[in-house]
Amino acid sequence: MPVIRNTISIKAPIEVCFDLARNVEIHPKTTKKTKEKAVGGVTTGLLEEGDTVEWEALHFGIKQRLSSKITEMNRPYEFKDMMVKGAFKSFIHTHTFVASGNETVMIDHFDYLSPLGFLGKAADFLFLERYMQKFLSDRAGELKKIAETN
């Protein structure tokens, strides 16, 4: 089961970073390459514990839908979302925020399981784990840009 961890320092208050990361309307601005947009569940505003959102995105040239639920929230330090329905067999994505002086350290911890047994493990090894690492890193970079310009 691959686990991806991405850490980035952002020159913005912890509350700003936390709220940007759970803002449904900001999400498409941080995932331009995959054209993600909310199409079901909560489609505007800030996600709260218990909320479900359905995302539509383009991955590997294929339009896909994924539903996730916010399962835990401890504002402004951490929230977790878990896949309800989608291409993975399962995933848990923990978003952690740590105040450090006048910066915030944002940590993504993405723990996922690919479908299809051995074929899924081969896909992880060949391309999927690197793809997900880049996806999370790119999204964090875009959140950083937004947080630091506001």
TAFEN-V408381 format. One record per backbone hydrogen bond with DSSP energy under -1.0 kcal/mol. NH is the residue of the N-H (numbers start at 1). CO is the residue of the C=O. If there is no record, write none. Layout:
nh->NH co->CO
nh->NH co->CO
This chain:
nh->4 co->110
nh->6 co->108
nh->8 co->106
nh->10 co->104
nh->12 co->10
nh->17 co->13
nh->18 co->14
nh->19 co->15
nh->20 co->16
nh->21 co->17
nh->23 co->20
nh->24 co->45
nh->27 co->23
nh->29 co->26
nh->30 co->27
nh->36 co->31
nh->37 co->56
nh->39 co->54
nh->40 co->54
nh->42 co->52
nh->47 co->22
nh->50 co->70
nh->51 co->48
nh->53 co->68
nh->54 co->40
nh->55 co->66
nh->56 co->37
nh->57 co->64
nh->58 co->34
nh->59 co->62
nh->62 co->59
nh->64 co->57
nh->66 co->55
nh->67 co->85
nh->68 co->53
nh->69 co->82
nh->70 co->51
nh->71 co->80
nh->72 co->80
nh->74 co->78
nh->77 co->74
nh->78 co->74
nh->79 co->95
nh->80 co->72
nh->81 co->93
nh->82 co->69
nh->83 co->91
nh->84 co->67
nh->85 co->67
nh->89 co->113
nh->90 co->113
nh->92 co->111
nh->93 co->81
nh->94 co->109
nh->95 co->79
nh->96 co->107
nh->97 co->77
nh->98 co->105
nh->100 co->103
nh->103 co->100
nh->104 co->10
nh->105 co->98
nh->106 co->8
nh->107 co->96
nh->108 co->6
nh->109 co->94
nh->110 co->4
nh->111 co->92
nh->112 co->2
nh->113 co->90
nh->119 co->116
nh->121 co->117
nh->122 co->118
nh->123 co->119
nh->124 co->120
nh->125 co->121
nh->126 co->122
nh->127 co->123
nh->128 co->123
nh->129 co->124
nh->131 co->127
nh->132 co->128
nh->133 co->129
nh->134 co->130
nh->135 co->131
nh->136 co->132
nh->137 co->133
nh->138 co->134
nh->139 co->135
nh->140 co->136
nh->141 co->137
nh->142 co->138
nh->143 co->139
nh->144 co->140
nh->145 co->141
nh->146 co->142
nh->147 co->143
nh->148 co->144
